[in-house]
Amino acid sequence: MSTNPEQAAPPDGSGGDALDARQLRAILTTVSIALMAVMASVSGLNVAQTDMAVDFDTSQNMVLWIINIYTLALAALLLPLGAVGDRLGRKPMLIAGLVVFGVASVVAGLAPTAEVMLAARVASGIGAATIMPITLAVITSTFPEERRGKAIGVWTGVAGGGGILGMFLSAYLVDVADWRWLFALPVALVVIALVMSLKTVPNSHERSPHSYDTVGALLSIVAVAALTFVLQEGPDRGWTDPVTMTSLFVGLVAAGGFVSWELRRRDASLLDVRLFRERGLAGGSITLVVVFGVQGGIAVVLFPFLQAVVGWSGLQSAAALMPLAISMMMASGLAPRLAARIGPRPTMSLGIALIGVSLALMALFVSVDGGYLSILPGIIVMGLGLAFSMVPSTEAITRALPHEKQGVASALNDVTREFGTALGVAMLGAILTAGYRNAIDDRLDGVPQGAADTAREGIATALQASGSAGSHAQDLVDAAKQSYVDGWQQSMWAGVAVMGVLFVYIAWRGPKNAAPAAVSDKQEDTEIAAAR
């Protein structure tokens, strides 16, 4: 690999012309736009649930499937399709993924029925699972070592902030136009990324003497799909529901089978699970699961707080997350420089500590009367913590796998993100719900039995039931809001405890403090300015 900071060796090792700084910026811009298209579709439809139910004349359960099936397909197919990209070539796979994703998004926007919409979302998830690991693999296989950390920082900022930005733009489109226009943004981004990919993205692929690990791919699909399904459906169906328990059993058996198979296959494996003994891969993966769980969980519990407690619209609530996205994207440009100077382990530990502090701030100062301003400092600090923990974690994962397996490394990074998000949503959501119900039970004296029973189900139903509470209507509203804040505090303190455990683990067993190759401050400033 070239040591000239203005050039990178060609990724395919063909001995062709090296890539200069301008070409590298074009590549980074291209994959960032492609990634933004995927991330914008992850959370966009959440703001259009009611509109879809009315337009399609379908149940809320079907609407939730339309939303969740995208994430389910994306998570399940990341590892297998990442490995296919390593073999067939990352550029053709990126182009194919963009085409599938773009066409599926158009079909979804025009879907006449819920069934067509569901099928289009499955296809979108397949396209996204093709795109997402390739975007990071292109960076890790193309950028020279001294520039790779900063490029990963930009990628991480887009991955973390893109979903929030997509949610805000989606809420705006629903507010001023029609929910079907939600797909206009991903389609436009796909078209731009497709044109730029044809011009700028170089091809690279693995030259492996071994056959594709089909058995490992199938086992990984079943394991990830089943376990993700459990986390998505468990809170609604119940954790002891037969469907939930069956899915959990299937997922655990498939995961055990995958590990056993990969240990036997060794050099020809889809993912060498023995590499998890290495500090970088294990620490990076665990950190991403936890911090993405916190980010996903916060987004879920924050919206009811802003809409039901504060009384904001969907658009205002989406805008309330923008400080998180902004602070995270800004810190993502600083995180690689910090990791280069003090090492990845202290940087990750700092990020984890900041997330813990942010959760404590939101637990200590949240109040019904204080509203959004009572949690804003915590939201801003969380953005900083997410960036400082995610960027070195992502780089630790990609460094742990060999150059020819960067599609798999990138897919593993993405799987931990998706699985962590689902886990965080389930955990923080369950803690908040339990805390809310326990708190409101002591505040329903005098409220009519029917309204009280409805209020126990959640804050949204409590506010609806207040109309039938007679003279106790305002008492019920006040009780529901304060009970939600009580549940919020319990979920935040649970998050603080989890981050404390993670901090101890990373401080003890985090990646070794071998800093990446250094570049001059002038070169760093030039690249960060160009990336922005």
Backbone torsions as a table, in degrees:
resi	resn	phi	psi	omega
1	MET	NA	137.3	-176.2
2	SER	-64.3	144.7	176.7
3	THR	-99.0	-3.6	177.2
4	ASN	-70.8	121.3	-176.1
5	PRO	-65.6	-16.0	179.8
6	GLU	-94.6	0.9	-176.9
7	GLN	-138.5	154.4	173.9
8	ALA	-129.2	144.6	177.2
9	ALA	-66.1	145.5	177.9
10	PRO	-59.8	136.3	-171.3
11	PRO	-65.9	-25.7	-176.9
12	ASP	-89.5	2.3	177.9
13	GLY	66.7	22.7	-174.9
14	SER	-80.9	-11.7	180.0
15	GLY	84.7	13.1	179.8
16	GLY	-76.2	-169.3	-178.5
17	ASP	-65.4	140.7	178.1
18	ALA	-71.8	160.3	-180.0
19	LEU	-93.1	130.9	179.1
20	ASP	-90.3	179.9	-174.6
21	ALA	-62.1	-36.8	179.9
22	ARG	-64.6	-42.3	179.1
23	GLN	-66.2	-38.6	178.5
24	LEU	-64.3	-39.3	177.6
25	ARG	-64.3	-38.7	179.0
26	ALA	-64.9	-40.4	178.2
27	ILE	-63.6	-45.4	-179.5
28	LEU	-62.9	-40.5	177.7
29	THR	-63.2	-41.6	-178.1
30	THR	-63.2	-51.2	-177.3
31	VAL	-69.5	-28.2	177.2
32	SER	-67.8	-40.0	177.8
33	ILE	-66.3	-41.5	177.8
34	ALA	-62.1	-42.9	179.1
35	LEU	-65.5	-38.8	179.2
36	MET	-61.0	-37.4	178.2
37	ALA	-60.6	-43.2	179.7
38	VAL	-66.6	-46.9	-175.6
39	MET	-67.4	-34.1	-180.0
40	ALA	-65.1	-23.9	-178.9
41	SER	-90.6	-10.8	-178.0
42	VAL	-67.4	-45.8	-173.1
43	SER	-113.3	-4.9	-172.5
44	GLY	-58.9	-43.7	-174.9
45	LEU	-71.4	-13.3	179.1
46	ASN	-58.1	-30.4	-176.4
47	VAL	-84.5	-2.4	-175.6
48	ALA	-120.1	22.8	-175.5
49	GLN	-60.9	-48.4	-178.2
50	THR	-63.9	-42.9	-179.2
51	ASP	-62.7	-41.5	179.3
52	MET	-65.8	-41.9	179.9
53	ALA	-60.0	-40.2	179.8
54	VAL	-71.4	-47.9	-177.0
55	ASP	-63.1	-40.8	-178.0
56	PHE	-91.4	-4.8	-177.4
57	ASP	49.9	53.3	-175.4
58	THR	-129.6	172.9	-175.9
59	SER	-80.1	162.5	176.3
60	GLN	-64.2	-32.4	178.9
61	ASN	-63.8	-40.0	178.1
62	MET	-66.3	-39.6	178.3
63	VAL	-61.7	-42.7	178.8
64	LEU	-64.8	-35.3	176.4
65	TRP	-66.4	-39.0	177.9
66	ILE	-60.1	-38.2	-180.0
67	ILE	-75.1	-46.8	-172.2
68	ASN	-78.3	-25.9	-176.0
69	ILE	-64.5	-29.0	177.8
70	TYR	-63.4	-49.4	179.5
71	THR	-65.8	-37.1	-179.9
72	LEU	-63.4	-48.4	178.6
73	ALA	-64.9	-40.8	179.7
74	LEU	-60.3	-51.0	-177.0
75	ALA	-64.7	-41.9	-175.0
76	ALA	-67.6	-31.1	-171.9
77	LEU	-101.8	-1.4	-176.3
78	LEU	-60.0	-51.9	-177.3
79	LEU	-63.4	-51.3	-179.6
80	PRO	-60.8	-43.5	-178.4
81	LEU	-73.9	-29.6	173.5
82	GLY	-62.3	-40.7	178.2
83	ALA	-68.4	-36.2	176.8
84	VAL	-63.5	-40.2	178.0
85	GLY	-62.2	-37.8	176.8
86	ASP	-60.6	-35.0	-174.7
87	ARG	-87.2	-46.3	-173.4
88	LEU	-84.2	-19.8	-177.3
89	GLY	119.9	131.3	-173.9
90	ARG	-75.0	-33.8	179.0
91	LYS	-66.8	-51.4	178.9
92	PRO	-61.9	-34.3	177.5
93	MET	-67.8	-38.9	177.4
94	LEU	-63.2	-44.6	179.3
95	ILE	-63.5	-44.7	179.1
96	ALA	-61.8	-42.8	179.1
97	GLY	-63.1	-41.1	178.3
98	LEU	-63.5	-40.4	179.3
99	VAL	-64.2	-48.8	180.0
100	VAL	-60.9	-45.9	-178.6
101	PHE	-63.9	-43.6	-179.2
102	GLY	-64.8	-46.5	179.4
103	VAL	-63.2	-44.0	179.6
104	ALA	-62.4	-36.8	178.6
105	SER	-67.1	-37.3	176.5
106	VAL	-64.5	-45.7	178.9
107	VAL	-60.9	-42.1	179.2
108	ALA	-61.9	-40.7	179.7
109	GLY	-66.5	-26.5	-178.8
110	LEU	-104.5	2.9	-172.0
111	ALA	-55.8	127.1	179.7
112	PRO	-83.2	-21.4	-177.5
113	THR	-135.1	164.3	178.2
114	ALA	-65.1	-33.4	-179.3
115	GLU	-66.7	-42.1	177.0
116	VAL	-64.9	-40.5	178.4
117	MET	-60.9	-42.7	-179.9
118	LEU	-62.1	-44.9	179.2
119	ALA	-63.3	-39.5	179.6
120	ALA	-65.7	-35.9	179.0
121	ARG	-70.0	-34.3	174.2
122	VAL	-62.0	-46.5	178.8
123	ALA	-62.4	-38.8	177.2
124	SER	-61.7	-40.6	178.6
125	GLY	-64.0	-38.0	177.1
126	ILE	-64.5	-45.2	178.1
127	GLY	-62.5	-41.0	180.0
128	ALA	-65.6	-38.3	178.6
129	ALA	-67.4	-22.0	174.7
130	THR	-80.7	-40.4	-175.2
131	ILE	-73.8	-48.6	-166.0
132	MET	-59.9	-50.0	179.5
133	PRO	-68.9	-28.6	-178.9
134	ILE	-68.1	-35.9	-177.8
135	THR	-60.7	-43.9	178.8
136	LEU	-74.3	-36.8	179.4
137	ALA	-63.4	-35.6	177.1
138	VAL	-62.4	-40.8	179.0
139	ILE	-65.1	-50.6	-174.5
140	THR	-70.0	-24.4	-179.7
141	SER	-95.5	-7.9	-175.9
142	THR	-112.0	-42.9	-174.2
143	PHE	-77.6	138.6	174.5
144	PRO	-66.1	159.6	-172.3
145	GLU	-57.9	-37.9	-176.0
146	GLU	-72.1	-14.8	178.2
147	ARG	-109.9	-12.3	-171.1
148	ARG	-64.7	-40.7	-177.7
149	GLY	-59.6	-41.8	-179.7
150	LYS	-69.2	-36.8	177.2
151	ALA	-65.7	-40.0	176.9
152	ILE	-64.7	-34.0	176.0
153	GLY	-61.2	-43.2	176.9
154	VAL	-63.5	-45.6	179.7
155	TRP	-58.6	-44.3	-179.2
156	THR	-64.7	-40.0	177.7
157	GLY	-61.7	-41.3	178.5
158	VAL	-67.9	-42.5	-179.3
159	ALA	-62.7	-40.3	-178.9
160	GLY	-80.0	-43.1	-177.3
161	GLY	-84.7	-21.0	-176.7
162	GLY	-63.4	-39.5	179.2
163	GLY	-64.6	-39.3	179.7
164	ILE	-68.4	-43.6	177.9
165	LEU	-63.1	-40.5	177.7
166	GLY	-62.9	-38.6	178.3
167	MET	-64.2	-41.7	-180.0
168	PHE	-65.0	-47.4	-179.7
169	LEU	-64.4	-36.5	177.9
170	SER	-64.8	-43.7	178.3
171	ALA	-62.1	-37.7	178.8
172	TYR	-64.8	-44.0	-179.4
173	LEU	-65.3	-39.9	177.0
174	VAL	-63.6	-35.9	-176.9
175	ASP	-72.1	-39.1	-173.4
176	VAL	-104.4	-16.4	-176.2
177	ALA	-134.0	-116.5	-176.7
178	ASP	-138.6	148.8	-175.7
179	TRP	-59.5	-26.8	-179.0
180	ARG	-66.3	-20.1	177.5
181	TRP	-74.0	-5.4	176.2
182	LEU	-59.6	-27.9	-176.5
183	PHE	-85.8	-5.9	179.9
184	ALA	-66.1	-40.6	-178.9
185	LEU	-63.7	-51.5	178.1
186	PRO	-59.9	-39.3	-179.8
187	VAL	-64.4	-43.7	178.9
188	ALA	-62.2	-42.9	178.6
189	LEU	-64.7	-37.6	179.1
190	VAL	-64.2	-43.9	-179.9
191	VAL	-60.9	-45.8	179.1
192	ILE	-62.0	-46.7	-178.6
193	ALA	-64.5	-35.3	-179.8
194	LEU	-66.2	-46.1	178.9
195	VAL	-62.5	-44.5	-178.9
196	MET	-69.0	-34.6	179.9
197	SER	-63.3	-41.4	179.7
198	LEU	-61.7	-30.8	-175.8
199	LYS	-92.7	-34.8	-166.1
200	THR	-113.1	-31.9	-170.9
201	VAL	-79.7	122.3	176.4
202	PRO	-78.7	159.2	178.7
203	ASN	-94.2	147.3	174.7
204	SER	-152.9	147.9	179.7
205	HIS	-158.9	166.4	-178.6
206	GLU	-87.7	137.6	172.9
207	ARG	-105.4	91.5	-174.2
208	SER	-109.0	134.4	176.3
209	PRO	-78.2	-8.3	-175.8
210	HIS	-97.1	154.5	177.1
211	SER	-74.5	161.0	179.6
212	TYR	-65.6	139.1	-177.4
213	ASP	-80.2	79.9	-175.9
214	THR	-67.3	-41.6	-179.5
215	VAL	-63.1	-46.2	178.1
216	GLY	-61.2	-39.1	179.0
217	ALA	-62.9	-44.7	-178.9
218	LEU	-66.2	-41.7	178.9
219	LEU	-64.3	-39.1	178.9
220	SER	-66.0	-37.9	178.7
221	ILE	-62.0	-48.5	-179.0
222	VAL	-63.2	-44.7	-176.9
223	ALA	-63.2	-50.9	-176.9
224	VAL	-66.8	-42.6	-179.1
225	ALA	-63.5	-44.8	-177.3
226	ALA	-66.7	-44.4	-178.4
227	LEU	-70.1	-36.7	175.4
228	THR	-64.9	-40.1	177.3
229	PHE	-59.3	-42.7	178.6
230	VAL	-58.2	-45.4	-177.7
231	LEU	-69.7	-32.0	179.5
232	GLN	-76.4	-41.5	-172.3
233	GLU	-95.1	-22.7	-176.4
234	GLY	-53.7	-47.7	-178.5
235	PRO	-60.6	-33.3	-177.9
236	ASP	-88.1	-45.9	-178.0
237	ARG	-74.7	-30.7	-172.1
238	GLY	106.3	140.6	-174.8
239	TRP	-72.1	-17.4	178.2
240	THR	-102.7	5.4	177.5
241	ASP	-60.9	141.7	-178.8
242	PRO	-55.4	-39.1	179.8
243	VAL	-65.8	-42.9	178.8
244	THR	-62.9	-47.2	-178.5
245	MET	-65.3	-39.6	178.0
246	THR	-63.8	-43.4	179.1
247	SER	-63.7	-40.0	178.0
248	LEU	-62.6	-44.0	179.2
249	PHE	-61.9	-46.9	180.0
250	VAL	-61.7	-43.6	-179.2
251	GLY	-63.0	-44.0	-179.4
252	LEU	-68.3	-40.1	178.2
253	VAL	-64.4	-44.4	179.4
254	ALA	-64.5	-39.2	178.2
255	ALA	-64.9	-42.7	176.8
256	GLY	-64.0	-40.5	177.0
257	GLY	-64.1	-37.7	178.6
258	PHE	-63.1	-46.6	-179.9
259	VAL	-62.0	-45.1	-179.9
260	SER	-62.3	-43.5	-179.5
261	TRP	-65.7	-43.4	-177.7
262	GLU	-67.5	-32.9	177.2
263	LEU	-66.8	-33.6	179.0
264	ARG	-78.4	-34.6	-174.5
265	ARG	-77.3	-28.8	174.4
266	ARG	55.1	-112.3	-171.1
267	ASP	-61.9	-25.1	-178.0
268	ALA	-98.8	17.7	-175.1
269	SER	-78.2	156.4	173.0
270	LEU	-66.0	-43.4	179.0
271	LEU	-144.3	118.3	178.5
272	ASP	-73.4	98.8	-173.9
273	VAL	-68.2	-16.4	177.2
274	ARG	-65.4	-20.4	179.5
275	LEU	-66.8	-16.6	178.3
276	PHE	-69.2	-9.6	172.1
277	ARG	-71.7	-19.3	-178.9
278	GLU	-78.0	136.2	-172.7
279	ARG	-59.1	-40.6	-175.3
280	GLY	-63.7	-47.3	-177.6
281	LEU	-68.0	-45.5	-178.9
282	ALA	-66.5	-49.2	-178.5
283	GLY	-64.1	-42.5	179.5
284	GLY	-64.0	-43.2	-178.5
285	SER	-65.8	-45.8	-179.5
286	ILE	-63.8	-41.0	179.6
287	THR	-62.4	-43.8	-179.3
288	LEU	-66.1	-39.2	177.1
289	VAL	-57.8	-46.6	-175.0
290	VAL	-72.0	-48.0	-174.1
291	VAL	-71.8	-33.7	175.0
292	PHE	-71.6	-29.9	173.4
293	GLY	-62.6	-41.6	177.7
294	VAL	-64.7	-45.3	-179.8
295	GLN	-62.1	-45.9	179.8
296	GLY	-65.2	-41.3	179.6
297	GLY	-65.1	-40.2	179.0
298	ILE	-62.2	-42.4	-179.4
299	ALA	-60.9	-38.7	-178.2
300	VAL	-69.8	-44.8	-176.9
301	VAL	-80.1	-19.3	-177.6
302	LEU	-73.8	-38.1	-175.4
303	PHE	-63.9	-46.1	175.2
304	PRO	-61.0	-34.7	177.9
305	PHE	-61.5	-47.3	-176.7
306	LEU	-71.8	-36.8	-176.0
307	GLN	-84.7	-42.5	-175.6
308	ALA	-91.3	-38.6	-178.0
309	VAL	-85.5	-50.4	-178.6
310	VAL	-80.6	-32.0	178.5
311	GLY	90.7	25.9	-178.8
312	TRP	-88.5	160.6	175.4
313	SER	-78.3	171.9	177.3
314	GLY	-61.1	-39.0	179.5
315	LEU	-66.8	-44.1	178.0
316	GLN	-63.6	-38.0	-179.9
317	SER	-66.9	-40.2	177.3
318	ALA	-65.8	-39.0	178.7
319	ALA	-64.7	-27.5	-178.7
320	ALA	-65.9	-20.6	178.5
321	LEU	-86.6	-8.5	-177.2
322	MET	-62.0	-37.9	175.5
323	PRO	-58.0	-34.5	176.0
324	LEU	-63.7	-46.9	-179.7
325	ALA	-64.3	-41.6	-177.5
326	ILE	-66.4	-48.1	-179.4
327	SER	-64.4	-35.6	179.5
328	MET	-68.4	-44.0	-178.0
329	MET	-68.7	-35.1	177.0
330	MET	-68.4	-44.1	-179.5
331	ALA	-69.6	-25.1	178.2
332	SER	-64.0	-25.9	175.4
333	GLY	-77.6	-23.9	180.0
334	LEU	-90.3	-27.4	-174.8
335	ALA	-58.7	-43.5	179.3
336	PRO	-62.9	-37.6	179.0
337	ARG	-65.4	-40.7	178.6
338	LEU	-66.1	-42.9	179.5
339	ALA	-64.3	-33.1	179.1
340	ALA	-68.8	-28.1	-174.9
341	ARG	-93.0	-38.0	-176.8
342	ILE	-113.7	-10.0	179.7
343	GLY	102.7	156.5	-177.1
344	PRO	-68.4	-35.5	-176.2
345	ARG	-64.8	-49.4	176.3
346	PRO	-62.2	-35.1	179.3
347	THR	-66.0	-45.7	177.1
348	MET	-62.3	-42.1	-180.0
349	SER	-62.6	-39.8	177.0
350	LEU	-62.1	-45.1	179.5
351	GLY	-61.8	-43.8	179.0
352	ILE	-62.9	-42.6	178.5
353	ALA	-62.2	-41.2	179.1
354	LEU	-64.3	-38.6	177.2
355	ILE	-63.5	-43.2	176.6
356	GLY	-59.8	-42.2	177.3
357	VAL	-63.2	-41.6	-179.3
358	SER	-62.5	-41.5	178.3
359	LEU	-65.7	-39.6	177.5
360	ALA	-63.9	-40.3	177.6
361	LEU	-61.0	-42.5	-178.7
362	MET	-72.3	-25.1	176.2
363	ALA	-77.9	-39.3	-174.6
364	LEU	-75.0	-38.7	-168.6
365	PHE	-108.0	-6.3	179.7
366	VAL	-63.9	141.1	176.8
367	SER	-158.7	158.4	178.2
368	VAL	-63.9	-46.6	-177.8
369	ASP	-70.6	-35.7	-179.2
370	GLY	-70.7	-26.9	176.6
371	GLY	58.1	-141.0	-174.8
372	TYR	-63.5	-38.5	-177.9
373	LEU	-63.2	-24.0	-179.6
374	SER	-73.1	-18.7	179.9
375	ILE	-114.5	-6.5	-176.8
376	LEU	-58.3	-45.7	178.3
377	PRO	-57.4	-40.2	178.3
378	GLY	-64.0	-38.1	179.5
379	ILE	-64.0	-43.4	-179.1
380	ILE	-65.9	-45.3	178.9
381	VAL	-62.8	-36.1	179.0
382	MET	-62.2	-40.3	178.1
383	GLY	-58.1	-41.5	177.7
384	LEU	-64.4	-45.4	-178.9
385	GLY	-63.9	-40.3	179.0
386	LEU	-61.0	-43.8	-178.7
387	ALA	-65.3	-47.6	-176.8
388	PHE	-67.6	-22.8	178.2
389	SER	-92.4	-36.2	-174.5
390	MET	-76.4	-41.5	-174.4
391	VAL	-62.0	-53.4	178.1
392	PRO	-67.5	-27.2	176.3
393	SER	-66.1	-43.8	178.7
394	THR	-62.9	-43.8	179.8
395	GLU	-66.9	-35.5	178.6
396	ALA	-63.0	-39.5	179.5
397	ILE	-66.8	-46.7	-177.4
398	THR	-68.9	-30.3	177.4
399	ARG	-71.6	-27.8	-173.7
400	ALA	-72.8	-25.7	-179.8
401	LEU	-101.4	150.4	-177.4
402	PRO	-64.6	162.8	-176.1
403	HIS	-55.8	-39.3	-176.2
404	GLU	-76.2	-6.5	-179.7
405	LYS	-111.7	26.6	-175.3
406	GLN	-69.2	-27.2	173.9
407	GLY	-64.9	-40.9	176.8
408	VAL	-67.5	-42.8	178.4
409	ALA	-59.7	-44.8	179.4
410	SER	-65.0	-40.4	178.6
411	ALA	-64.7	-40.6	177.4
412	LEU	-61.2	-42.0	176.2
413	ASN	-57.9	-42.3	-178.0
414	ASP	-73.0	-36.9	178.5
415	VAL	-61.9	-43.2	179.1
416	THR	-61.7	-36.5	178.2
417	ARG	-63.7	-50.6	-176.8
418	GLU	-66.0	-43.4	-179.7
419	PHE	-66.7	-40.9	178.6
420	GLY	-62.2	-41.3	178.6
421	THR	-60.5	-47.5	179.9
422	ALA	-62.4	-39.8	179.8
423	LEU	-66.0	-42.9	-179.6
424	GLY	-65.6	-41.0	178.1
425	VAL	-60.8	-45.0	-179.1
426	ALA	-66.2	-44.1	-174.2
427	MET	-71.4	-55.3	-177.8
428	LEU	-65.7	-36.2	177.8
429	GLY	-63.1	-41.8	-179.6
430	ALA	-67.3	-41.2	179.8
431	ILE	-64.8	-43.3	179.9
432	LEU	-64.3	-43.3	-179.3
433	THR	-61.6	-44.9	179.2
434	ALA	-63.9	-42.1	178.6
435	GLY	-63.7	-39.7	178.5
436	TYR	-62.4	-47.5	-176.8
437	ARG	-65.5	-40.8	178.4
438	ASN	-64.9	-38.0	-177.7
439	ALA	-72.6	-39.9	-174.0
440	ILE	-75.7	-22.3	178.8
441	ASP	-58.5	-32.1	-178.4
442	ASP	-86.5	0.8	-175.8
443	ARG	-120.7	17.3	-174.8
444	LEU	-109.5	16.0	178.6
445	ASP	-61.8	127.9	178.6
446	GLY	88.4	-15.1	179.2
447	VAL	-76.1	134.4	178.4
448	PRO	-51.2	143.6	-172.1
449	GLN	-57.0	-43.3	-178.8
450	GLY	-61.9	-46.1	179.6
451	ALA	-66.2	-37.1	-179.9
452	ALA	-65.5	-42.7	179.4
453	ASP	-63.2	-39.8	178.4
454	THR	-66.6	-39.9	-177.9
455	ALA	-62.7	-30.3	-179.2
456	ARG	-66.8	-19.9	-176.2
457	GLU	-72.1	-28.2	-179.4
458	GLY	163.6	168.0	-174.5
459	ILE	-69.2	-34.6	-179.2
460	ALA	-63.9	-45.9	179.2
461	THR	-69.8	-29.4	177.6
462	ALA	-64.6	-43.0	179.6
463	LEU	-66.1	-36.2	176.7
464	GLN	-67.2	-39.7	-177.5
465	ALA	-71.4	-16.0	-177.1
466	SER	-62.6	-25.5	179.2
467	GLY	-65.7	-22.8	180.0
468	SER	-103.8	13.2	-178.0
469	ALA	-94.5	3.2	176.9
470	GLY	60.9	-129.7	-177.5
471	SER	-70.3	-11.6	-179.9
472	HIS	-96.7	12.6	-176.0
473	ALA	-57.5	-51.0	-178.1
474	GLN	-67.4	-34.6	176.9
475	ASP	-61.5	-40.2	179.9
476	LEU	-67.2	-41.1	177.9
477	VAL	-61.0	-47.5	-179.5
478	ASP	-63.4	-40.2	-179.9
479	ALA	-64.2	-42.3	-179.0
480	ALA	-65.3	-42.8	-179.3
481	LYS	-65.4	-45.5	-179.5
482	GLN	-67.9	-35.0	178.8
483	SER	-67.6	-35.7	177.0
484	TYR	-65.6	-40.6	177.2
485	VAL	-62.7	-39.1	177.3
486	ASP	-62.4	-44.8	177.8
487	GLY	-64.7	-38.4	176.7
488	TRP	-57.6	-47.5	-178.5
489	GLN	-61.1	-40.0	178.5
490	GLN	-64.2	-41.3	179.6
491	SER	-67.8	-36.0	178.4
492	MET	-66.4	-43.1	179.4
493	TRP	-66.2	-33.7	174.6
494	ALA	-62.8	-40.5	176.6
495	GLY	-63.1	-39.2	177.3
496	VAL	-60.2	-42.7	179.9
497	ALA	-62.7	-43.2	179.3
498	VAL	-63.4	-44.3	179.6
499	MET	-65.4	-32.5	176.6
500	GLY	-63.3	-43.9	177.2
501	VAL	-63.1	-43.9	179.7
502	LEU	-62.8	-40.2	179.7
503	PHE	-59.6	-45.1	179.5
504	VAL	-62.9	-42.4	-178.6
505	TYR	-64.2	-46.5	-178.1
506	ILE	-69.0	-38.4	177.3
507	ALA	-62.3	-29.0	-178.1
508	TRP	-92.2	-44.9	-172.7
509	ARG	-124.6	25.0	179.7
510	GLY	-72.6	176.7	179.4
511	PRO	-56.6	147.9	177.6
512	LYS	-63.4	147.5	-173.5
513	ASN	-83.7	51.9	173.9
514	ALA	-92.8	108.6	-175.8
515	ALA	-73.7	149.2	176.1
516	PRO	-63.7	166.5	178.4
517	ALA	-56.6	137.1	-173.6
518	ALA	-83.2	150.6	170.4
519	VAL	-130.6	162.9	-176.2
520	SER	-72.1	156.2	177.5
521	ASP	-58.8	-37.1	-179.9
522	LYS	-63.0	-42.8	179.2
523	GLN	-66.0	-38.5	178.9
524	GLU	-62.4	-47.8	-178.3
525	ASP	-62.7	-39.9	-179.8
526	THR	-62.3	-45.0	-176.9
527	GLU	-68.7	-42.0	179.7
528	ILE	-62.7	-42.1	178.4
529	ALA	-62.7	-39.8	-179.5
530	ALA	-67.3	-39.5	-179.1
531	ALA	-65.6	-35.6	178.7
532	ARG	-69.6	NA	NA
